[in-house]
Amino acid sequence: MVTGVVHVALNISDRKNAESALKESERLLATIINFLPDATLVIDKEGRVISWNQAMEKMTGVKAEQILGKGNYEHALPFYGERRPILVDEVLGSDQIKRRYDKMEKQEDGTLLAEISIPNLRGNEVHLLGSASALYDSNGNYWGAIESIRDISERKRAEQDLQRSKEKAESAARVKSEFLANMSHEIRTPMNAVIGMTDLMLDENLTESQRECIEIIRNSGDTLLAIISNILDFTKIEAEMIELERQPFELHDCLKLSLEMVAVDANRKGLDTEYTFKDHVPKVVLGDPIRINQILINLLNNAVKFTEKGKITVSVSGKAIEGGNYEIHFAVKDTGIGIPKDKMGRLFQSFSQVDASMARRYGGTGLGLAISKRLAELMGGMMWVESEVGKGSTFHFTIHVEPTLCDPIKIGTHNTRPMLDLKEGLDHALRILLAEDNAVNQIVTQRMLNKLGYKADVAANGIEVLRVMERLHYDVVLMDVQMPEMDGLEATQAICQRWPKGERPVIIAMTASALKGDREMCLAAGMDGYVSKPVKIAMLKAALETCCKGRVHQKSLQ
């Protein structure tokens, strides 16, 4: 008998609302994933695909309805064509990934990043970048994993093209460097004979007519060498192969040397030269005195060339700049022909002069100012000009230097001593071996050595050097660098290996390669000194004095 009815009513509104909110969140998340630009898939903890977005469809050609719910690695088929784990399956850590992928790394948060090259469904090779991470529920339990994949084939091709371009550029730079070295060697080798022989002949008892002829040859040789040096310098600058020295020197000495170099030509034309130094210019600075001299000499030579009367003035000033450095300002002023305003734009262009008539009348390659401007810029400064036709020009340039308390190096002078003093200060007991393959340069160098009071044996290559040194002891080897069979660098290294330091000779490089780094290369091979061709007798004397000073000479092993 029914005595009553119990009716229980539960309010499940909250649960329904929660379920509805969860479904809405899942829908929104699915929508977001679907429209992600990277190909993205999600698997649950059983490995079944639960999300496969539009970008993934486009990448693989497989529609979502064909893959959703698939497990057992079937989602790997669009990538590998076979069942095997892909990155999303490896988030818990598998050693297989390191073997299958081109590149892989695991980040601190457990996310895996990997790159792989595989054929796509069309048979084309593609390069993919994948990132995969595990997914956990609110209780921290493993729920599944997500992976996004990006096709980086274009980027990889661009990187490969860039790498090929880089290698091609480096190869071209090496070829250019080798060409410059060979060009320098091939040009300076015969110039060594021309300038060396005329240097020797000027010390002979010549008639006035003969001396005039020899001096013309010598001056022409010096001019040709200067032109060649300008062309090589310009090419090195264009190839970004010039490196600046950084050593302590006195700016005052640097300027005096530059003025000495043009003094003879200036006096011949009756031009006065003078210079002024401001008090606040630092005395000793760190920089490249050789390149500063090169700029000054070029500007001074131009001033002398284009000035018929009056004077040439050089003024030097400076001001402190940030970092404790100084900006040094040089101004070279002349009273020459001046430059028309409409022609000034051509001054600093390569192979260019103001006009063709000037090139015919005054000569020159049109490289000097272009080189000087680039050198000033390499030293942190700039170059400009002020001029008025018929009244003269003022060329300005600035450089950045660092004041220093270090002892300055002595900047050498180009004025050689009289020939009567050449033997002074030399040890004439030195036994010298000349390693030189060029027959003409053998004669030139031997005659220079005779002038200095020496006789030298000759070897034509590095192999001959080693053979003769097995039988005889030498105090000095004058070593050409480029020789057949065994070059000077190889021969020097062999000498350093066979003879201990106290028993082997002083080795002085005499090379026609005069590019940046050649000196360092010779010293690194074990040489003690370096002289570039064309060799002048004063240069040879200085090298012998420097390298052999204080040396204890041994008797011949003969």
Summary of the structure (lengths in Angstrom):
residues: 558
radius of gyration: 38.9
end to end distance: 142.7
largest distance: 158.9
contacts: 1644
relative contact order: 0.07
helix: 44%
strand: 21%
